Amino acid sequence: MRQLRLYTRRGCHLCEDMQAELESLMEQQGFVLELIDVDRESGLQDRYGSRVPVLESPEGQTLCEYFLDREVLLSYLDGG
């Protein structure tokens, strides 16, 4: 099962929206989601700033930012 990382922060409505969309797809598409709060580490704050949510592959490939791009996600999960 693939694991994806969602970089997020508290109080971010875009983050909440993307998380909800991803959670609705997890079982059907066979992936697990690791939630990472960018405000917990200064290095993450520096890297992401206000650019959240960011969905990444385990290899560090950015799949989408701000809004879930289902086509990109499904293509990645299908090996594309």
HTML snippet that shows the backbone in 3Dmol.js (N, CA, C, O; Angstrom):
<script src="https://3Dmol.org/build/3Dmol-min.js"></script>
<div id="view" style="width:600px;height:400px;position:relative"></div>
<script>
const pdb = `
ATOM      1  N   MET A   1       0.847  -1.175   0.000  1.00  0.00           N
ATOM      2  CA  MET A   1       0.000   0.000   0.000  1.00  0.00           C
ATOM      3  C   MET A   1       0.899   1.247   0.000  1.00  0.00           C
ATOM      4  O   MET A   1       1.848   1.336   0.778  1.00  0.00           O
ATOM      5  N   ARG A   2       0.596   2.180  -0.857  1.00  0.00           N
ATOM      6  CA  ARG A   2       1.393   3.398  -0.956  1.00  0.00           C
ATOM      7  C   ARG A   2       1.049   4.371   0.167  1.00  0.00           C
ATOM      8  O   ARG A   2      -0.081   4.426   0.651  1.00  0.00           O
ATOM      9  N   GLN A   3       2.056   5.128   0.558  1.00  0.00           N
ATOM     10  CA  GLN A   3       1.857   6.157   1.575  1.00  0.00           C
ATOM     11  C   GLN A   3       2.116   7.509   0.945  1.00  0.00           C
ATOM     12  O   GLN A   3       3.135   7.704   0.282  1.00  0.00           O
ATOM     13  N   LEU A   4       1.210   8.436   1.146  1.00  0.00           N
ATOM     14  CA  LEU A   4       1.354   9.796   0.661  1.00  0.00           C
ATOM     15  C   LEU A   4       1.494  10.732   1.855  1.00  0.00           C
ATOM     16  O   LEU A   4       1.012  10.432   2.947  1.00  0.00           O
ATOM     17  N   ARG A   5       2.152  11.864   1.642  1.00  0.00           N
ATOM     18  CA  ARG A   5       2.334  12.859   2.697  1.00  0.00           C
ATOM     19  C   ARG A   5       1.521  14.103   2.354  1.00  0.00           C
ATOM     20  O   ARG A   5       1.564  14.608   1.232  1.00  0.00           O
ATOM     21  N   LEU A   6       0.782  14.578   3.347  1.00  0.00           N
ATOM     22  CA  LEU A   6       0.034  15.819   3.188  1.00  0.00           C
ATOM     23  C   LEU A   6       0.587  16.828   4.184  1.00  0.00           C
ATOM     24  O   LEU A   6       0.430  16.677   5.396  1.00  0.00           O
ATOM     25  N   TYR A   7       1.234  17.858   3.655  1.00  0.00           N
ATOM     26  CA  TYR A   7       1.749  18.947   4.481  1.00  0.00           C
ATOM     27  C   TYR A   7       0.628  19.945   4.674  1.00  0.00           C
ATOM     28  O   TYR A   7       0.015  20.403   3.710  1.00  0.00           O
ATOM     29  N   THR A   8       0.363  20.281   5.934  1.00  0.00           N
ATOM     30  CA  THR A   8      -0.821  21.035   6.288  1.00  0.00           C
ATOM     31  C   THR A   8      -0.534  21.924   7.486  1.00  0.00           C
ATOM     32  O   THR A   8       0.561  21.888   8.047  1.00  0.00           O
ATOM     33  N   ARG A   9      -1.505  22.710   7.870  1.00  0.00           N
ATOM     34  CA  ARG A   9      -1.405  23.468   9.120  1.00  0.00           C
ATOM     35  C   ARG A   9      -2.800  23.644   9.700  1.00  0.00           C
ATOM     36  O   ARG A   9      -3.802  23.572   8.988  1.00  0.00           O
ATOM     37  N   ARG A  10      -2.844  23.876  11.000  1.00  0.00           N
ATOM     38  CA  ARG A  10      -4.121  24.066  11.690  1.00  0.00           C
ATOM     39  C   ARG A  10      -4.807  25.333  11.197  1.00  0.00           C
ATOM     40  O   ARG A  10      -4.156  26.338  10.915  1.00  0.00           O
ATOM     41  N   GLY A  11      -6.124  25.269  11.100  1.00  0.00           N
ATOM     42  CA  GLY A  11      -6.914  26.428  10.725  1.00  0.00           C
ATOM     43  C   GLY A  11      -6.913  26.747   9.242  1.00  0.00           C
ATOM     44  O   GLY A  11      -7.406  27.797   8.832  1.00  0.00           O
ATOM     45  N   CYS A  12      -6.367  25.858   8.441  1.00  0.00           N
ATOM     46  CA  CYS A  12      -6.290  26.075   6.993  1.00  0.00           C
ATOM     47  C   CYS A  12      -7.459  25.344   6.333  1.00  0.00           C
ATOM     48  O   CYS A  12      -7.492  24.114   6.309  1.00  0.00           O
ATOM     49  N   HIS A  13      -8.418  26.104   5.797  1.00  0.00           N
ATOM     50  CA  HIS A  13      -9.591  25.461   5.206  1.00  0.00           C
ATOM     51  C   HIS A  13      -9.234  24.685   3.947  1.00  0.00           C
ATOM     52  O   HIS A  13      -9.858  23.662   3.669  1.00  0.00           O
ATOM     53  N   LEU A  14      -8.248  25.141   3.176  1.00  0.00           N
ATOM     54  CA  LEU A  14      -7.826  24.380   1.998  1.00  0.00           C
ATOM     55  C   LEU A  14      -7.226  23.033   2.416  1.00  0.00           C
ATOM     56  O   LEU A  14      -7.436  22.015   1.757  1.00  0.00           O
ATOM     57  N   CYS A  15      -6.482  23.048   3.513  1.00  0.00           N
ATOM     58  CA  CYS A  15      -5.893  21.810   4.036  1.00  0.00           C
ATOM     59  C   CYS A  15      -6.987  20.829   4.454  1.00  0.00           C
ATOM     60  O   CYS A  15      -6.923  19.640   4.141  1.00  0.00           O
ATOM     61  N   GLU A  16      -7.978  21.338   5.156  1.00  0.00           N
ATOM     62  CA  GLU A  16      -9.087  20.497   5.602  1.00  0.00           C
ATOM     63  C   GLU A  16      -9.847  19.917   4.412  1.00  0.00           C
ATOM     64  O   GLU A  16     -10.234  18.748   4.425  1.00  0.00           O
ATOM     65  N   ASP A  17     -10.058  20.737   3.388  1.00  0.00           N
ATOM     66  CA  ASP A  17     -10.771  20.269   2.199  1.00  0.00           C
ATOM     67  C   ASP A  17      -9.996  19.163   1.492  1.00  0.00           C
ATOM     68  O   ASP A  17     -10.571  18.140   1.120  1.00  0.00           O
ATOM     69  N   MET A  18      -8.669  19.367   1.301  1.00  0.00           N
ATOM     70  CA  MET A  18      -7.890  18.352   0.609  1.00  0.00           C
ATOM     71  C   MET A  18      -7.822  17.070   1.436  1.00  0.00           C
ATOM     72  O   MET A  18      -7.920  15.973   0.885  1.00  0.00           O
ATOM     73  N   GLN A  19      -7.657  17.197   2.745  1.00  0.00           N
ATOM     74  CA  GLN A  19      -7.616  16.017   3.603  1.00  0.00           C
ATOM     75  C   GLN A  19      -8.914  15.222   3.498  1.00  0.00           C
ATOM     76  O   GLN A  19      -8.876  13.997   3.394  1.00  0.00           O
ATOM     77  N   ALA A  20     -10.042  15.887   3.525  1.00  0.00           N
ATOM     78  CA  ALA A  20     -11.337  15.204   3.426  1.00  0.00           C
ATOM     79  C   ALA A  20     -11.472  14.483   2.086  1.00  0.00           C
ATOM     80  O   ALA A  20     -11.946  13.348   2.038  1.00  0.00           O
ATOM     81  N   GLU A  21     -11.059  15.137   0.998  1.00  0.00           N
ATOM     82  CA  GLU A  21     -11.125  14.495  -0.316  1.00  0.00           C
ATOM     83  C   GLU A  21     -10.225  13.261  -0.370  1.00  0.00           C
ATOM     84  O   GLU A  21     -10.613  12.219  -0.897  1.00  0.00           O
ATOM     85  N   LEU A  22      -9.021  13.396   0.182  1.00  0.00           N
ATOM     86  CA  LEU A  22      -8.088  12.264   0.173  1.00  0.00           C
ATOM     87  C   LEU A  22      -8.608  11.111   1.019  1.00  0.00           C
ATOM     88  O   LEU A  22      -8.506   9.950   0.623  1.00  0.00           O
ATOM     89  N   GLU A  23      -9.160  11.425   2.175  1.00  0.00           N
ATOM     90  CA  GLU A  23      -9.693  10.374   3.042  1.00  0.00           C
ATOM     91  C   GLU A  23     -10.833   9.625   2.371  1.00  0.00           C
ATOM     92  O   GLU A  23     -11.012   8.430   2.606  1.00  0.00           O
ATOM     93  N   SER A  24     -11.600  10.311   1.541  1.00  0.00           N
ATOM     94  CA  SER A  24     -12.694   9.628   0.847  1.00  0.00           C
ATOM     95  C   SER A  24     -12.171   8.705  -0.256  1.00  0.00           C
ATOM     96  O   SER A  24     -12.886   7.802  -0.689  1.00  0.00           O
ATOM     97  N   LEU A  25     -10.950   8.915  -0.710  1.00  0.00           N
ATOM     98  CA  LEU A  25     -10.361   8.092  -1.774  1.00  0.00           C
ATOM     99  C   LEU A  25      -9.422   6.994  -1.260  1.00  0.00           C
ATOM    100  O   LEU A  25      -9.092   6.067  -2.000  1.00  0.00           O
ATOM    101  N   MET A  26      -8.996   7.092  -0.011  1.00  0.00           N
ATOM    102  CA  MET A  26      -7.948   6.203   0.511  1.00  0.00           C
ATOM    103  C   MET A  26      -8.241   4.722   0.338  1.00  0.00           C
ATOM    104  O   MET A  26      -7.435   3.997  -0.245  1.00  0.00           O
ATOM    105  N   GLU A  27      -9.350   4.277   0.821  1.00  0.00           N
ATOM    106  CA  GLU A  27      -9.660   2.842   0.769  1.00  0.00           C
ATOM    107  C   GLU A  27      -9.836   2.368  -0.674  1.00  0.00           C
ATOM    108  O   GLU A  27      -9.316   1.321  -1.059  1.00  0.00           O
ATOM    109  N   GLN A  28     -10.552   3.125  -1.443  1.00  0.00           N
ATOM    110  CA  GLN A  28     -10.830   2.771  -2.838  1.00  0.00           C
ATOM    111  C   GLN A  28      -9.545   2.707  -3.669  1.00  0.00           C
ATOM    112  O   GLN A  28      -9.400   1.827  -4.516  1.00  0.00           O
ATOM    113  N   GLN A  29      -8.615   3.634  -3.430  1.00  0.00           N
ATOM    114  CA  GLN A  29      -7.405   3.722  -4.243  1.00  0.00           C
ATOM    115  C   GLN A  29      -6.197   3.034  -3.613  1.00  0.00           C
ATOM    116  O   GLN A  29      -5.148   2.931  -4.249  1.00  0.00           O
ATOM    117  N   GLY A  30      -6.327   2.569  -2.387  1.00  0.00           N
ATOM    118  CA  GLY A  30      -5.267   1.791  -1.758  1.00  0.00           C
ATOM    119  C   GLY A  30      -4.027   2.581  -1.376  1.00  0.00           C
ATOM    120  O   GLY A  30      -2.916   2.227  -1.770  1.00  0.00           O
ATOM    121  N   PHE A  31      -4.212   3.646  -0.611  1.00  0.00           N
ATOM    122  CA  PHE A  31      -3.068   4.391  -0.088  1.00  0.00           C
ATOM    123  C   PHE A  31      -3.370   4.814   1.341  1.00  0.00           C
ATOM    124  O   PHE A  31      -4.522   4.832   1.773  1.00  0.00           O
ATOM    125  N   VAL A  32      -2.318   5.150   2.056  1.00  0.00           N
ATOM    126  CA  VAL A  32      -2.463   5.701   3.402  1.00  0.00           C
ATOM    127  C   VAL A  32      -1.916   7.116   3.374  1.00  0.00           C
ATOM    128  O   VAL A  32      -1.100   7.461   2.519  1.00  0.00           O
ATOM    129  N   LEU A  33      -2.364   7.921   4.299  1.00  0.00           N
ATOM    130  CA  LEU A  33      -2.039   9.338   4.308  1.00  0.00           C
ATOM    131  C   LEU A  33      -1.325   9.699   5.602  1.00  0.00           C
ATOM    132  O   LEU A  33      -1.840   9.463   6.694  1.00  0.00           O
ATOM    133  N   GLU A  34      -0.141  10.271   5.468  1.00  0.00           N
ATOM    134  CA  GLU A  34       0.614  10.790   6.609  1.00  0.00           C
ATOM    135  C   GLU A  34       0.395  12.302   6.640  1.00  0.00           C
ATOM    136  O   GLU A  34       0.695  13.000   5.672  1.00  0.00           O
ATOM    137  N   LEU A  35      -0.128  12.798   7.752  1.00  0.00           N
ATOM    138  CA  LEU A  35      -0.368  14.231   7.911  1.00  0.00           C
ATOM    139  C   LEU A  35       0.821  14.862   8.623  1.00  0.00           C
ATOM    140  O   LEU A  35       1.249  14.387   9.675  1.00  0.00           O
ATOM    141  N   ILE A  36       1.351  15.933   8.043  1.00  0.00           N
ATOM    142  CA  ILE A  36       2.512  16.609   8.613  1.00  0.00           C
ATOM    143  C   ILE A  36       2.177  18.078   8.790  1.00  0.00           C
ATOM    144  O   ILE A  36       1.887  18.783   7.824  1.00  0.00           O
ATOM    145  N   ASP A  37       2.219  18.534  10.038  1.00  0.00           N
ATOM    146  CA  ASP A  37       1.938  19.929  10.360  1.00  0.00           C
ATOM    147  C   ASP A  37       3.215  20.735  10.130  1.00  0.00           C
ATOM    148  O   ASP A  37       4.210  20.531  10.826  1.00  0.00           O
ATOM    149  N   VAL A  38       3.193  21.641   9.167  1.00  0.00           N
ATOM    150  CA  VAL A  38       4.398  22.403   8.815  1.00  0.00           C
ATOM    151  C   VAL A  38       4.818  23.369   9.920  1.00  0.00           C
ATOM    152  O   VAL A  38       5.953  23.844   9.918  1.00  0.00           O
ATOM    153  N   ASP A  39       3.931  23.666  10.854  1.00  0.00           N
ATOM    154  CA  ASP A  39       4.270  24.600  11.924  1.00  0.00           C
ATOM    155  C   ASP A  39       4.987  23.933  13.091  1.00  0.00           C
ATOM    156  O   ASP A  39       5.368  24.612  14.044  1.00  0.00           O
ATOM    157  N   ARG A  40       5.177  22.626  13.035  1.00  0.00           N
ATOM    158  CA  ARG A  40       5.862  21.926  14.124  1.00  0.00           C
ATOM    159  C   ARG A  40       7.382  21.997  14.025  1.00  0.00           C
ATOM    160  O   ARG A  40       8.080  21.764  15.011  1.00  0.00           O
ATOM    161  N   GLU A  41       7.893  22.316  12.847  1.00  0.00           N
ATOM    162  CA  GLU A  41       9.339  22.393  12.652  1.00  0.00           C
ATOM    163  C   GLU A  41       9.670  23.637  11.842  1.00  0.00           C
ATOM    164  O   GLU A  41       9.026  23.914  10.830  1.00  0.00           O
ATOM    165  N   SER A  42      10.665  24.379  12.282  1.00  0.00           N
ATOM    166  CA  SER A  42      11.020  25.607  11.565  1.00  0.00           C
ATOM    167  C   SER A  42      11.493  25.307  10.148  1.00  0.00           C
ATOM    168  O   SER A  42      11.267  26.115   9.246  1.00  0.00           O
ATOM    169  N   GLY A  43      12.142  24.170   9.930  1.00  0.00           N
ATOM    170  CA  GLY A  43      12.578  23.806   8.587  1.00  0.00           C
ATOM    171  C   GLY A  43      11.410  23.625   7.636  1.00  0.00           C
ATOM    172  O   GLY A  43      11.487  23.997   6.465  1.00  0.00           O
ATOM    173  N   LEU A  44      10.330  23.052   8.143  1.00  0.00           N
ATOM    174  CA  LEU A  44       9.135  22.876   7.316  1.00  0.00           C
ATOM    175  C   LEU A  44       8.446  24.215   7.081  1.00  0.00           C
ATOM    176  O   LEU A  44       7.921  24.462   5.995  1.00  0.00           O
ATOM    177  N   GLN A  45       8.447  25.077   8.090  1.00  0.00           N
ATOM    178  CA  GLN A  45       7.873  26.414   7.914  1.00  0.00           C
ATOM    179  C   GLN A  45       8.628  27.158   6.828  1.00  0.00           C
ATOM    180  O   GLN A  45       8.025  27.819   5.983  1.00  0.00           O
ATOM    181  N   ASP A  46       9.955  27.049   6.854  1.00  0.00           N
ATOM    182  CA  ASP A  46      10.781  27.719   5.846  1.00  0.00           C
ATOM    183  C   ASP A  46      10.528  27.144   4.457  1.00  0.00           C
ATOM    184  O   ASP A  46      10.459  27.880   3.473  1.00  0.00           O
ATOM    185  N   ARG A  47      10.391  25.834   4.389  1.00  0.00           N
ATOM    186  CA  ARG A  47      10.218  25.171   3.091  1.00  0.00           C
ATOM    187  C   ARG A  47       8.857  25.442   2.467  1.00  0.00           C
ATOM    188  O   ARG A  47       8.759  25.685   1.265  1.00  0.00           O
ATOM    189  N   TYR A  48       7.806  25.403   3.283  1.00  0.00           N
ATOM    190  CA  TYR A  48       6.450  25.501   2.741  1.00  0.00           C
ATOM    191  C   TYR A  48       5.804  26.863   2.936  1.00  0.00           C
ATOM    192  O   TYR A  48       4.952  27.258   2.140  1.00  0.00           O
ATOM    193  N   GLY A  49       6.189  27.584   3.973  1.00  0.00           N
ATOM    194  CA  GLY A  49       5.597  28.898   4.216  1.00  0.00           C
ATOM    195  C   GLY A  49       4.085  28.835   4.192  1.00  0.00           C
ATOM    196  O   GLY A  49       3.483  28.058   4.933  1.00  0.00           O
ATOM    197  N   SER A  50       3.466  29.644   3.349  1.00  0.00           N
ATOM    198  CA  SER A  50       2.001  29.630   3.231  1.00  0.00           C
ATOM    199  C   SER A  50       1.545  28.736   2.082  1.00  0.00           C
ATOM    200  O   SER A  50       0.369  28.747   1.719  1.00  0.00           O
ATOM    201  N   ARG A  51       2.456  27.971   1.513  1.00  0.00           N
ATOM    202  CA  ARG A  51       2.158  27.103   0.356  1.00  0.00           C
ATOM    203  C   ARG A  51       1.643  25.750   0.853  1.00  0.00           C
ATOM    204  O   ARG A  51       2.292  24.723   0.651  1.00  0.00           O
ATOM    205  N   VAL A  52       0.492  25.753   1.494  1.00  0.00           N
ATOM    206  CA  VAL A  52      -0.132  24.517   1.962  1.00  0.00           C
ATOM    207  C   VAL A  52      -1.588  24.522   1.546  1.00  0.00           C
ATOM    208  O   VAL A  52      -2.161  25.597   1.365  1.00  0.00           O
ATOM    209  N   PRO A  53      -2.191  23.397   1.392  1.00  0.00           N
ATOM    210  CA  PRO A  53      -1.640  22.056   1.541  1.00  0.00           C
ATOM    211  C   PRO A  53      -0.786  21.649   0.335  1.00  0.00           C
ATOM    212  O   PRO A  53      -0.960  22.135  -0.782  1.00  0.00           O
ATOM    213  N   VAL A  54       0.136  20.743   0.618  1.00  0.00           N
ATOM    214  CA  VAL A  54       0.974  20.158  -0.426  1.00  0.00           C
ATOM    215  C   VAL A  54       0.907  18.640  -0.261  1.00  0.00           C
ATOM    216  O   VAL A  54       1.155  18.115   0.824  1.00  0.00           O
ATOM    217  N   LEU A  55       0.572  17.947  -1.335  1.00  0.00           N
ATOM    218  CA  LEU A  55       0.526  16.491  -1.339  1.00  0.00           C
ATOM    219  C   LEU A  55       1.768  15.987  -2.049  1.00  0.00           C
ATOM    220  O   LEU A  55       2.042  16.366  -3.188  1.00  0.00           O
ATOM    221  N   GLU A  56       2.524  15.122  -1.365  1.00  0.00           N
ATOM    222  CA  GLU A  56       3.760  14.579  -1.933  1.00  0.00           C
ATOM    223  C   GLU A  56       3.758  13.066  -1.894  1.00  0.00           C
ATOM    224  O   GLU A  56       3.109  12.430  -1.063  1.00  0.00           O
ATOM    225  N   SER A  57       4.518  12.516  -2.836  1.00  0.00           N
ATOM    226  CA  SER A  57       4.782  11.082  -2.855  1.00  0.00           C
ATOM    227  C   SER A  57       5.868  10.783  -1.822  1.00  0.00           C
ATOM    228  O   SER A  57       6.509  11.710  -1.327  1.00  0.00           O
ATOM    229  N   PRO A  58       6.089   9.517  -1.489  1.00  0.00           N
ATOM    230  CA  PRO A  58       7.169   9.167  -0.557  1.00  0.00           C
ATOM    231  C   PRO A  58       8.548   9.567  -1.083  1.00  0.00           C
ATOM    232  O   PRO A  58       9.481   9.761  -0.304  1.00  0.00           O
ATOM    233  N   GLU A  59       8.671   9.688  -2.392  1.00  0.00           N
ATOM    234  CA  GLU A  59       9.937  10.080  -3.012  1.00  0.00           C
ATOM    235  C   GLU A  59      10.149  11.586  -2.989  1.00  0.00           C
ATOM    236  O   GLU A  59      11.206  12.062  -3.404  1.00  0.00           O
ATOM    237  N   GLY A  60       9.167  12.348  -2.513  1.00  0.00           N
ATOM    238  CA  GLY A  60       9.275  13.795  -2.433  1.00  0.00           C
ATOM    239  C   GLY A  60       8.738  14.530  -3.644  1.00  0.00           C
ATOM    240  O   GLY A  60       8.917  15.742  -3.760  1.00  0.00           O
ATOM    241  N   GLN A  61       8.086  13.822  -4.541  1.00  0.00           N
ATOM    242  CA  GLN A  61       7.493  14.450  -5.727  1.00  0.00           C
ATOM    243  C   GLN A  61       6.211  15.169  -5.319  1.00  0.00           C
ATOM    244  O   GLN A  61       5.324  14.568  -4.712  1.00  0.00           O
ATOM    245  N   THR A  62       6.115  16.452  -5.652  1.00  0.00           N
ATOM    246  CA  THR A  62       4.897  17.199  -5.373  1.00  0.00           C
ATOM    247  C   THR A  62       3.826  16.773  -6.365  1.00  0.00           C
ATOM    248  O   THR A  62       4.004  16.892  -7.577  1.00  0.00           O
ATOM    249  N   LEU A  63       2.716  16.278  -5.838  1.00  0.00           N
ATOM    250  CA  LEU A  63       1.607  15.841  -6.687  1.00  0.00           C
ATOM    251  C   LEU A  63       0.612  16.968  -6.905  1.00  0.00           C
ATOM    252  O   LEU A  63       0.073  17.112  -8.002  1.00  0.00           O
ATOM    253  N   CYS A  64       0.360  17.769  -5.876  1.00  0.00           N
ATOM    254  CA  CYS A  64      -0.515  18.918  -6.038  1.00  0.00           C
ATOM    255  C   CYS A  64      -0.361  19.852  -4.842  1.00  0.00           C
ATOM    256  O   CYS A  64       0.076  19.454  -3.762  1.00  0.00           O
ATOM    257  N   GLU A  65      -0.732  21.098  -5.072  1.00  0.00           N
ATOM    258  CA  GLU A  65      -0.701  22.138  -4.048  1.00  0.00           C
ATOM    259  C   GLU A  65      -2.043  22.853  -4.027  1.00  0.00           C
ATOM    260  O   GLU A  65      -2.696  23.021  -5.057  1.00  0.00           O
ATOM    261  N   TYR A  66      -2.430  23.263  -2.852  1.00  0.00           N
ATOM    262  CA  TYR A  66      -3.658  24.043  -2.614  1.00  0.00           C
ATOM    263  C   TYR A  66      -4.950  23.264  -2.854  1.00  0.00           C
ATOM    264  O   TYR A  66      -5.834  23.264  -1.998  1.00  0.00           O
ATOM    265  N   PHE A  67      -5.072  22.608  -3.995  1.00  0.00           N
ATOM    266  CA  PHE A  67      -6.286  21.864  -4.327  1.00  0.00           C
ATOM    267  C   PHE A  67      -5.899  20.478  -4.834  1.00  0.00           C
ATOM    268  O   PHE A  67      -4.857  20.318  -5.470  1.00  0.00           O
ATOM    269  N   LEU A  68      -6.722  19.488  -4.559  1.00  0.00           N
ATOM    270  CA  LEU A  68      -6.453  18.130  -5.018  1.00  0.00           C
ATOM    271  C   LEU A  68      -6.691  18.034  -6.517  1.00  0.00           C
ATOM    272  O   LEU A  68      -7.764  18.375  -7.015  1.00  0.00           O
ATOM    273  N   ASP A  69      -5.689  17.571  -7.214  1.00  0.00           N
ATOM    274  CA  ASP A  69      -5.811  17.294  -8.648  1.00  0.00           C
ATOM    275  C   ASP A  69      -5.990  15.784  -8.769  1.00  0.00           C
ATOM    276  O   ASP A  69      -5.018  15.029  -8.765  1.00  0.00           O
ATOM    277  N   ARG A  70      -7.229  15.361  -8.875  1.00  0.00           N
ATOM    278  CA  ARG A  70      -7.540  13.926  -8.892  1.00  0.00           C
ATOM    279  C   ARG A  70      -6.859  13.204 -10.056  1.00  0.00           C
ATOM    280  O   ARG A  70      -6.395  12.075  -9.895  1.00  0.00           O
ATOM    281  N   GLU A  71      -6.796  13.840 -11.217  1.00  0.00           N
ATOM    282  CA  GLU A  71      -6.167  13.198 -12.372  1.00  0.00           C
ATOM    283  C   GLU A  71      -4.698  12.907 -12.105  1.00  0.00           C
ATOM    284  O   GLU A  71      -4.215  11.816 -12.408  1.00  0.00           O
ATOM    285  N   VAL A  72      -3.991  13.865 -11.546  1.00  0.00           N
ATOM    286  CA  VAL A  72      -2.570  13.670 -11.213  1.00  0.00           C
ATOM    287  C   VAL A  72      -2.420  12.575 -10.168  1.00  0.00           C
ATOM    288  O   VAL A  72      -1.569  11.696 -10.302  1.00  0.00           O
ATOM    289  N   LEU A  73      -3.247  12.628  -9.124  1.00  0.00           N
ATOM    290  CA  LEU A  73      -3.179  11.619  -8.075  1.00  0.00           C
ATOM    291  C   LEU A  73      -3.445  10.221  -8.612  1.00  0.00           C
ATOM    292  O   LEU A  73      -2.685   9.294  -8.332  1.00  0.00           O
ATOM    293  N   LEU A  74      -4.511  10.063  -9.377  1.00  0.00           N
ATOM    294  CA  LEU A  74      -4.851   8.747  -9.906  1.00  0.00           C
ATOM    295  C   LEU A  74      -3.793   8.239 -10.895  1.00  0.00           C
ATOM    296  O   LEU A  74      -3.499   7.045 -10.934  1.00  0.00           O
ATOM    297  N   SER A  75      -3.233   9.135 -11.680  1.00  0.00           N
ATOM    298  CA  SER A  75      -2.157   8.758 -12.596  1.00  0.00           C
ATOM    299  C   SER A  75      -0.948   8.276 -11.797  1.00  0.00           C
ATOM    300  O   SER A  75      -0.348   7.260 -12.147  1.00  0.00           O
ATOM    301  N   TYR A  76      -0.585   8.982 -10.740  1.00  0.00           N
ATOM    302  CA  TYR A  76       0.537   8.568  -9.897  1.00  0.00           C
ATOM    303  C   TYR A  76       0.268   7.197  -9.281  1.00  0.00           C
ATOM    304  O   TYR A  76       1.132   6.321  -9.306  1.00  0.00           O
ATOM    305  N   LEU A  77      -0.923   7.016  -8.734  1.00  0.00           N
ATOM    306  CA  LEU A  77      -1.256   5.748  -8.090  1.00  0.00           C
ATOM    307  C   LEU A  77      -1.301   4.580  -9.068  1.00  0.00           C
ATOM    308  O   LEU A  77      -1.072   3.432  -8.688  1.00  0.00           O
ATOM    309  N   ASP A  78      -1.602   4.885 -10.339  1.00  0.00           N
ATOM    310  CA  ASP A  78      -1.628   3.858 -11.378  1.00  0.00           C
ATOM    311  C   ASP A  78      -0.240   3.582 -11.970  1.00  0.00           C
ATOM    312  O   ASP A  78      -0.082   2.763 -12.875  1.00  0.00           O
ATOM    313  N   GLY A  79       0.766   4.298 -11.427  1.00  0.00           N
ATOM    314  CA  GLY A  79       2.126   4.066 -11.890  1.00  0.00           C
ATOM    315  C   GLY A  79       2.567   5.008 -12.975  1.00  0.00           C
ATOM    316  O   GLY A  79       3.654   4.844 -13.528  1.00  0.00           O
ATOM    317  N   GLY A  80       1.756   5.988 -13.296  1.00  0.00           N
ATOM    318  CA  GLY A  80       2.074   6.932 -14.364  1.00  0.00           C
ATOM    319  C   GLY A  80       2.806   8.083 -13.867  1.00  0.00           C
ATOM    320  O   GLY A  80       3.152   8.976 -14.640  1.00  0.00           O
TER     321      GLY A  80
END
`;
const viewer = $3Dmol.createViewer("view");
viewer.addModel(pdb, "pdb");
viewer.setStyle({}, {cartoon: {color: "spectrum"}});
viewer.zoomTo();
viewer.render();
</script>
